[in-house]
């Protein structure tokens, strides 16, 4: 793809994308390129600086980086808290029987429903190996008075 800066006989400037430079030439010759402002078909290419990717990135100042990091962490904690609250409000807490109940639901021996509870790492690994869908619930957000 190639982008051209173009202008019409009435000095309206605009940009257009083409598959290649020969595509532009072909379309312009056939009168298919027109000004979006006045519909003129007298179009000319304009000088355009090439888009060149830089090799060095300038790092933000440390204070800005720290503020952005804190903001991102707060957003992620908020989202995780909302997920956890939704699960707790809408799913059945099966406690330590999570692995057994998840397997029973997967095998059709128990009613299909959303559940949450506790499982050991070995139980979770066995569930996943057997194709039983499960995921860790985000931890409860810390109390506001315990946040650094």
N, C-alpha and C positions, 0 to 999 in steps of 0.2 A: 504494500500500500504506500502511496505517496500523497502528501498534502501539498496543495498549491495555494499560494496567496494570489487572488485574482482581482481584477477590477474591470468595470465596464466602461463604455464610452462616456458615461455620465459621472465618472469618478466614484462610483459606489464600490467600496472594498468588501471582499468576502473571501472565505476559504472553501475549498472543496477537496474531497478525497477521491483518488483514482487508483485502480489496480496497478498501473504502471504509467510511465511517461507517455508511452505509445497509446495507452487507453485515452489519456487526455487529448493527445493530438487527433486521434480518430473521432472522438466525440465532438471536439471543437470544429473539425472539418465538416462534420455532418450537421452542425448547428444545434447540437444537443446540450451544449453548455450555455446557460443563460443566467443573468443577474437575478437574484432572488428579490431585489428591491423594485426594479423597473422592467424586468423581462427582456432587457436588451441581450442580443446574441453577439454583440461586438465585444468580445472578452479578450483580455491580455493578461499574461502572467506578470506578477510583480516580483521584485527582488525579495528573497526570503532567507533569513539566517538558518543554517542547518541546525537540527536538534542534535546536540552532541552530549552524550552522557559524561558527567564528570567522574573523576577517579577518586576524589577525596570527599569525604563527608565531614562537615563541620559539626562537632559535638555541641549540644546545647550546654549552656552554663550549668554548673552543678546545682544551683538553687532551682532552676527550672526543671531539670531532670528529676530532682527529688520531689518536687511538687507534682509532676506528672505521674511519677511512680506511686505516690501516696493516693492520688486521685484514682488511678487504675486499681490499686488494691482495694480501696473503698468500694468501687463499683463491683468488683468481683465478689467481695464479701457480701454485699447487698444482694447480688444475684443468687449466690449460694444459699443465703438465708431464705430468700423467697422460694427456691426450689425445695429446701428442707421443710418450710412451713406448709407448702402445698402437699407434699407427701404425707406429713403428719396429720393434716386435716382431711385427706381424702383416701388414704390407704390404711389397711389393717396392720396394726403392730402385732407381729407374731413372736416377738422376743427372740429367745435362743433357738426357737424351732424354725428359723428362717430357711435354712438349707433344706430341711425335710419338707417344709410346706412348698417351697419354690419347686422342688422336684415333683411333688404330688400334683401341683397345678400343671406343670409342663407335661406330665404323663397322663393328665386327664382324670386323676384320682381325686382331685379336689376342685371346687368351683373356680372358674377363671376370675381373678380379681387382682388389684394392686396390693402388694404387701411390702412391709419393711421390717427389719429386725436385726439380729446379730448373727454373724457366722465367723468361723475361724478362717484364716488364710487357706488352710488345706481344704475346707469345705467349699470355699469360693472357687478354688482352682478345680476341684472335682466337678462343680456345677458347670463351669465354663467348658471343661473338656467334654462334658456330655451334651453340650449345646443348650443348656438352660440359661436364658438371658438373665443377667443380674448386673448391678452396678453399685458402687459405693455411694452411700448417701453423704452429701456434704456435711462436714462437722457443724455442730451448733455454733453460731457466732459467739465470740467471747463477750462477757458482760462489759458494758461501756467503761466501767471503772477499772477494768483490768487491761484495757488497750494501752499500749505504750504511747 
